[in-house]
Amino acid sequence: AQSVTQPDIHITVSEGASLELRCNYSYGATPYLFWYVQSPGQGLQLLLKYFSGDTLVQGIKGFEAEFKRSQSSFNLRKPSVHWSDAAEYFCAVGARNSNYQLIWGAGTKLIIKP
Amino acid sequence: EAGVTQFPSHSVIEKGQTVTLRCDPISGHDNLYWYRRVMGKEIKFLLHFVKESKQDESGMPNNRFLAERTGGTYSTLKVQPAELEDSGVYFCASSQNNYGYTFGSGTRLTVV
């Protein structure tokens, strides 16, 4: 069965420090992979996605993610976080059916220390 | 372009009562999805409309949940009667025929 694991429920980093959020997936083929962010009071916003091609994907707000097939991972990174990055981050995989349904991880809450 | 609108943003109801959540998708988006996040858990698929038809409702928890999409426009999700375990955040999203979702801000439902 398809599944997504985000092993870190909370992560705290200092403003200006680098960030890596982990995501592992279980899938029988090359997946479609996504990272979304939910800021307080906001809807889910797409940060970036991987469908094929270059395994290093650039997204909005200075985020990037790298697809590593051998590790079944799609970790999200940012070289220097800002206080406005405090939010909850969700990794998702696209179910390979006709519905474009997403299968989600449990989310990682990012806390920024001043 | 208006986004996906959900209301109410919050709802607190007593166990056994009925609640109706509404989602207005982006105009022209044939696909409409409902997802739910129970506290601290992963977001889970509930169902998918294509226009006014239910394409997939395999994620609906039980027959206390009823979803409709009138004329292929807005959608409602009714919970009747509500139980404590129905508490969570209900997300609606719309898209054209791809993964280009636009999400609403969600409805936080609390059943007490």
Chai-1 contact restraints between the chains, C-beta under 6 A:
chainA,res_idxA,chainB,res_idxB,connection_type,confidence,min_distance_angstrom,max_distance_angstrom,comment,restraint_id
A,G43,B,F103,contact,1.0,0.0,6.0,A-B,restraint_1
A,G43,B,G104,contact,1.0,0.0,6.0,A-B,restraint_2
A,G43,B,S105,contact,1.0,0.0,6.0,A-B,restraint_3
A,L44,B,F103,contact,1.0,0.0,6.0,A-B,restraint_4
A,G94,B,Y99,contact,1.0,0.0,6.0,A-B,restraint_5
A,N99,B,H48,contact,1.0,0.0,6.0,A-B,restraint_6
A,N99,B,Q55,contact,1.0,0.0,6.0,A-B,restraint_7
A,N99,B,D56,contact,1.0,0.0,6.0,A-B,restraint_8
A,Y100,B,Y99,contact,1.0,0.0,6.0,A-B,restraint_9
A,Q101,B,F45,contact,1.0,0.0,6.0,A-B,restraint_10
A,W104,B,E42,contact,1.0,0.0,6.0,A-B,restraint_11
A,W104,B,I43,contact,1.0,0.0,6.0,A-B,restraint_12
A,G105,B,E42,contact,1.0,0.0,6.0,A-B,restraint_13
A,A106,B,K41,contact,1.0,0.0,6.0,A-B,restraint_14
A,A106,B,E42,contact,1.0,0.0,6.0,A-B,restraint_15
